[in-house]
Amino acid sequence: MRLSTKMTTRFLAYFVVFYAVLLIVSIGLIVYFVYDVMNSNSYTDIRELDAFELESDFTKDSNGTYHLSQDLIDSAHENKGLVQLVNKNGKVLASSEKSSDCCSSYTLSQFVAMTKTKEAFVWEQGNGLYIVFIEKHPATQLLSMIVQENGTELSNNIQKKLKEADASFEIYTPDGNRGKVVFGPSNPALSGIEILTSSHNYSERKEVIASEVLEDGNVAVVRVNNSNYNPFEPAFEDGMKKFGIGLLLFHLILFFFTILFSFWIGSRFGRPVLYFLKRIEKLAKQDYEVLDDRKLRNHKTGRLKRKYRVYEDIDQSLSHLAFTQEANERKIMQTEKLREDWITGLSHDLKTPLSSIYGYSTMLSSDNYAWSNEEVKSFAKIMQEKSTYMNALIEDLTYTYQLKNNAISIEKINVNLFEFVKAYSSKSVWKDIQDPIGDEGAQVYIDPKLFERVLDNLVGNAIKHTPEGTKVLLIIEQNKDNVLLTIHDEGKGIPIEELENLFNRYYRGTNTTTEVSGTGLGLAIAKQLVEAHNGDIQVESSEFGTIVTITLPSTT
């Protein structure tokens, strides 16, 4: 998986988690506030319900008996009243009070009377069934008891009931003035319109007021505090306040969770970045050791921990870079050493013949000696040999750089390699070289003149570095795509430490007493010429001899 895909997947997973947590918090807050609202306002005014809301509040058993739900019965008690299921004939089929003193059926006059008092609420349920709620508030009941006693002097029983209900009993004159407070606290007097208003919107009443005109024209009034008082405005304000608190709480949670989530993501993505920056700094200082970060890397396996595994490609790339850079540094140091050896060898190879030339020329120009013709010719011959060697060295050095920069023109033609090598061996001055053996039909594209120089360098090197009489074999093999030319000598082999640098430019030291037989650049030139022919050259050596294998593209 590509790094960009891994990063995208990881970020997507993080933000899905972020969204999931916010969703859970949001749902939790909503559930909490709904639960709080339901608990703080569990009261339901049965008077404001619609007919369809009561459809499931009564059932009929197998015996044909109707039953009211417990929720409906509890709501009737809470609303200080009586609920009944009545058919169209006025028969009571079920009631919230089994021992109710109310009739088991209603007459037309009773229905009319309830209409006048406005204490009954009716919901049609279909099939000739009706749910009826009759308000039986203590204020109404207390007033009824007082009126039945026909007086303003209250009995002990009525006073006790008034006290239990925390009610007050007042007398008002026909013109609307309050005459006296017979029982209970002296609350502010009521006006006529206030008495009328109190008969509507049950949950909006602070007090439940029952009133009736007495025989003497005065008005008897019983006032009871409404335990279900729940006006809309305070409830709305309280709801808005709770909504504001909830919104503020949600954003505070969102704010702190965002900060924590940012630190968490920063740790997940920041720590690896700092780790890789430190590794890069170490690489810049040529320090290739891996950082030992226990928080980031598994100590046993050495791999990045699972939560940081998304950066594994970068870690592997840096490790590969460190390995490559370290290897390149070793190669540079090795190349630098070879360059120094090369310069040392070049200096020696030039300085030695120059010293000879300078010495003999000094001797010839000296007035202190009279040299014979034979001595002069001997000195001149030595100076000529040294000059020839220096010229050959400079030419070979120039030639290697021309090959490196593709400045040598190569004119390749299709040649039978077997015939070419056979012709070369037949005209060779080296008597130890054998006629080629192998595939006689091998065809290759080569520049004959340049490839002859390759053979001169390789065969000549084999003959020069093996004892006299050692045979040099030339073997040609044809395979599917390539032709292999093997030059095999049966000498003592090449030391292992010299094989690696065999084709590098190396200049062996010479002096005035040793025979100059080469510049030391022959094998490097041979390798460059083979590669210029799109080929390859490999060397194997052991105590049984050395095998040089040239691989060229086949044209057959």
N, C-alpha and C positions, 0 to 999 in steps of 0.2 A: 504494500500500500504506500502511495506517495506521501511525503511529509505534509503537503497541503491538505490532502484528504484526511490524514490523521488529525491535523490541527482543527480542521472544520468539524470533524466528528466529535472531537473532545470538547470544543467550545459549545457545540449544539447540546451535548450531554449536560454540560455545566448549566446552561441556561434553561434546559428542561427541568433540571433539579431546582433551579432558582424559581422558575414559574410554579412548579409543583408546591414548593414551600409557601409561596405567596398565596396560592390558591387555597391551601389547607388553612393558613392563617385567616384568610378572608372568610372562608366558610365557617371557621370556628367563631369569629367575631359576629357573623350574622346569626348563627345559631344561639350564641350567648344573648344577643340583644333581643332576638325574638322570644327566647325563653324568659328573659327579664321582663319584657313587655307583657307577656302572657301572665306571669306571676303577679306583676304589679297591677294588672287590670283584668283579673279573672272574672270579674262581674260581667254578666251579660243581661242586658235589659230585655226581658222576654217580650215586652210590649212592642219592641222595634223589629222583631223577627218577621220574616216573610213565611208564607204558607209552605213553600217547598223545603224550608229549613227544618220543618217539623214532621216531614213525611216519614222519617225513620224512627220517630220517637214513640210509636205505638205498634204493638204486634197483636196477633190473634192466635191463640193456641188451638190444639186439635179439638178441644171441647167447645170452641166458639167463644171463649172468654177473651176479652181485650185486656192488655197490660200496657201501662205507660213505662217508658224508659226511666232509669234512675237519674240520668242527667236532666231529664225534663222535670222530674219531681224535685230534685235539688234546686234547679233554677227557679221553680215556683216558690219554694220556701225562701230562697234568697231574695226574691222579689216581693216577699211578704204577701203571698196570695195563694190561691187555690187553682189548680189546673185540672180540667176534666175532659173526657172524650164523650161527646153527646151526639146522638143521631138526630135526624131531621124532625122526629116526633118529640124531642125534648128529653128522651130517656138518657140517663147517665150510664155509660158503658164502662167507664174506668175513671178513677179519681186519685189525686195525689194524697188525699187524706181519707183513710178507710173509715175512721170514726167521725167523719165530718157531719156537722149538724145541718148541712145543706140538704136540700131535697134530693131524692133519687131520680126525679124527673121534674122538668120545668113546665109551667103553664104559660100561656100567652101573656098574662098579666105580669108574671115574673120577668119575662124577657123585656117587656115594655118598661118595667121599673128599672131594670139594669141599664136600659138605654138612656134613661133620664139621669141616672147617677154617674154614667160614664165610667163605671168601675169594671166593666166587662170588656174583654178583647177576644175576638172570634176569628179563627182561621179555617176556611173550608178545605177539607182533605179529600173530597170526592166520595162517591158511593154513599152519599147521604150522611157522611161523618163530619164532625166539626170538633176542633179543639178550642176549648173555652178557658180563658184565664180570668179569674175574678180576684180583684185586688182586695185583700183583707188586712190592710195595714193597721198596726196597733192604734194609730191616731183615730181612724174611723171607728174601730171597735170600742175604744175608750169613750169617744163622744156619744156613741149609741147607748152605752151603759149609763152615762150621765143624764142623757135626755130621758131615758126610761124612768129615772128616779124623779123626774119633774121638779128639779130644784137646783139651786146653786150651792146648797150645803152638801158637801161630799161625804159619803160614808167612808169608814175606815178602810173597807175593802177596795173602794175606788182609789182612795189616796195611795194605798199600797201599790196598786197596779200602775198608777201614774208615776210613782217614784221608781218602780222597777223599769219602766219604759223611758225614764228621764224625760218625762213629758210635762208640759205646763197647760193649765186651763185658764182661759181668759174670757171676759164678758165685754162685748162691744155694744154701744148704743145704736139705735137705728140710723143716726146721722153719721156713723163711722168712727166715733171716738171710743177709745178704750175706757170702759167703766172701771174695771178692776181686774187684778190678777188674783184669781181664786187659789191657784196652786202652782207651785213651781217658780223658777227664776223669772225675774222681771226683765224679759227681753224687750228690745224696741218694739213699739206698737206697730201693728200692720195697718195698711190702708186697704180699701176695698179692692183696688186693682191688684195689689200684692196677693190678696187672698185668691183672686181669680187666676192670676198667673201661676200660682203654686199647684194648680190642678193639671198642669201640662208638663211634658218633658221630665219624666220622673228622675232621671239621672242628673238633671240640671238643677234640681231643688236642693237647697241647703236644709230646708225643713219640709217635713210632710205635714200639711195643714188640713184639718178636717173642720168644717163649719156647718152650722145649722141654725135656722131662725127659731127662737123659742116662742111660746104662746104669748108672752108679754111684748114681743116685737124686738127684744134684744137678740144679739147673735152670740151663740156659744162657739168658742174656738179652742181646739186642742192642737198643740204644736209639739212635734217630735223631731229631733235631729235625724236627718237622712244618712244612714250608715253607708248607703250606696251612692252618695253624692260624688259625681265624677264629671265636672263640667268640661266641655270640649277645649276651651282655650288653655287652661293650665295643663291638660293632658297633652295638647299639641305642643305647647312650649316645652314640657318635660321631654316629649319625644324628640323634638328638634335639638334639645340640649344633649340628650343621650346620643343622637346621631352625630352631632358635632364632636363629642368626646370620642365616639367610635372612629370617626374619620381621622381625628388627630392621632389617636392611638395607632390606627392602621399605618399612617404615614411615618410615625415614630418607629414602629416596628420595621417598616420598609426601609427607612433611613439607616437604622443600625444594622439590619440584615444586609443591606447593600454594602456598608462599610466592611462588615465581617467577611462577606462573600468576596469583596475586592481584595482584602488581605489574603484570603485563602487562594484565590486565583493568582495573585501576585507571587505567593510562595510557590505554587505549583509551576508557574511559568518563569518567575524571576530567578529562582535558585539555579535551575539548569543553565539559564543564559549567563549568569555570573560564573558558573563553573566552566562553561565553554570559553568565556572571555579569558579566564585565568589560564586555561590550557593553551589558548592562542598566544597569550603573553609568554608562556613558557616556551612555546615553539619558536617565538621570535628571539628568545635568548638561547636557542639551540639546546633546550632541556626537553627531552622526549619522554620523560617518565610520566605515567598516568597519575593524576591527582587522586589521593586517597580520601574521598568524601563519603563517610559512612552514612550520612543522611540521604545521599543521592544514589549511592552504588551499593549493591549487595556484596557484603564482605566475602562470602563463601564463593559465589559464582563469578564475581567481578562484573556482572551485568548491571545495567541501570535497574532500579526498583520499578515495580509494575506501574506505579502512578506516574513515573517519569519515562516510561517505555516509548512514548510518542517521539522522544528525541533520539531514539536508538540509531536512526540513519545518520544524524549529525555526529553522534559519538563515534560510529564506525568510520565515517568520512574523516574525522579528525585523527583517529587512530591510524587510518591508512595514510593520511597526510604525514603524520609523525614518522611512520615507518619509511615512507618514500623519501622524506626529507633527510632522515638519518642515513638511509642508503645513499642518497645523492651526496651527502656530506662526506661519507666514506669514499665515494667515487672521486669526489673533488680532491680530497686529500691524497688519494692514490694517484690521480692524474697529475696533481701538483708534484708528487714525488717522482713520477715518471718524467714530468717536464724538467725537473731539476736534474734527473739522471740523464735525460736527453741532452740538455744544455751542457752538462758536464762531459758527456761522451762526445758531443759535437765539438766542444772546445778542445778536448783532447785530440780528436781525430784531425782537427785543423792545425792545432798548435804543434803536434809532433812532426808532420811533414814540413810545416813552416820552419820549425827549428832546424831541421836537417838542411833545408834550402838555404836558410840564413847562415848556418854554420859553414857549409861548403862555399857559399858565395863570399863569405868573409875570408876564408882560406885562400880562395882564388885571387881575391883583390889585395891580399897582403903583399907588401914589398920585402918582407923578411925571408920569404921562401921563393925558390925557383922551381916551379912544378914542371914535371915532364909532360909530354903529350899524352902518354898513357894515363897518368894521374888526372890530368885535366878531363880527359874523356870519361874516366871512371866517375869523377865528381859530377860531371854534366849528366851522365846517365842516371845517377841517383836522384839528382834534382829533377830530371824529367819524369821519373817514376812518381816522385812525391807530388809533382804538379798534376800529373795525370790522375792520381788518386783524388786529389782535392777537387779537380774538375768534375770527376765522376760523382763525388759526394754531393757537390752543389747541384749537379744536374738531377740526381736522384731526389734530392730534397725538393727541388723545384717541381719535379714530376709528381711527387706525392700531393703537393698542394694544388697542382693543376687537376689531378684526378678528383680531389676532394671538392673542388669548385666546378666540376664538369666542364673544364676547359680543354679536355682532350677529345678530339673527334674520333668517334668509333664507327667504323664502316663494317657492319655485320653482314655476312652472307651465309647461305645454307651449306654446311660442310659435313661430310662424312667423318665423324670424329676418329673412327678407327684408322682410316686411311691417313688422316692428318697426323695422328700420333706416330703411326708407322713410318711416315716420311720423315718426321722429326727425329726419331730414334736412329734411323739409318744414316742421317747426315751429322749426327751428334759427335762431338769430339770426345765424349765420355765413353770409354770402352765397357764400363760396368752396367750401362743401361740395357735392358732387355727389350726385345720386340713386344708390342702390346698383345694381350690376349683378351678374349671376351666377345661381346656382341659386335659383329662386323657391319651391321646395318644401322648403327646409331647415328642419327642426324641431329645437328644443332646449328643455331645461328651464332657465329663468332666472327670477330675480326682476326684473321689468321696472323697478322703481324703482331698484334698486341697479345694474343693468346700464346704465341710462341715465346714471348717474354715471360709469361706466367710459368710456362714449363721450364724455361731457362733458370728462373729463380728457385722454383721448387725442386727440380731434379738436381740442379747445381748445389743447392743447400744440402740435399740428401747425400750426395757424393762427397762433398767437402767435409761433412761431420761424421762420416763413417770410415772405418778402416779400409785400406786399399783392397780391392777385390770383392767388396761387399756388393751383392747384386741389388739393383733397383728395378722393381717390377711395375709395369703399367697395365692396369686392368680396367676394362670398359664394360659397364653393365647398363642394360636398358630396362626400365620399368614403365609403368603406365604413362606417367606425365614427364618423367625426368630421365636424364642420362647421368650416370655416375662414373667419374674418372678417378681411379685410386692409384696413388703413387706410394708404393710400399718398399721400404728398405729394411734390411735385416741387421741393422746396427744395434748399439747398446741402449738406444732410446733417449728420450729427453727428460730431464728431471721434472718432477711434478710442479715444483715452484716456478719453473720457467714457462710451462705450457700456457698459463693464463695471459702472459704478456708476449707470447710468441709473435703475434702479428702487429704489435705496437712498434712505433718508430724507436729503434734502439741502436745506439752507436757504440760498437765495441772499441775499446782502446787499441791503438797500434803504436808501434815505436819504430825507430830507424833500423832495428835489427831484424824485425819480423817481416815476413812477406805480406804485402798488401794484396788481399784476395777479394775484397768486397767492401761495400759501404755500410752494411748493416741495415739497409732499407729494403732489401730484396723481398722479404716476406710481406712487409707492409704494402709494397707496391702490388705484389701478387694478389693479396686479398682485395685491394681496391679495384683491380682490373676484373677479378671474378665477379664482384658485386656490380660493376658497371655492365656486365653481361647478364644481369638479373639472376645471378647464381649465388651459391653459398660455398664456403670452405670450412672444413672441420678437421681437427687433428686428434689422433689417439696415439698414445705412446706407452710402451712397456719395455721390459728388459729384453723382449724378443724383437724389438724394432719399432719403427714409427710408421703410421698410416695417415696419409693426407688424402682426404676425399673431397673432390670438387663436384658439386651438383649443378647441372645446367638444364634449362627447359628443353624438352624434346620437341622436334618439329615433325616427327613421324606419327 
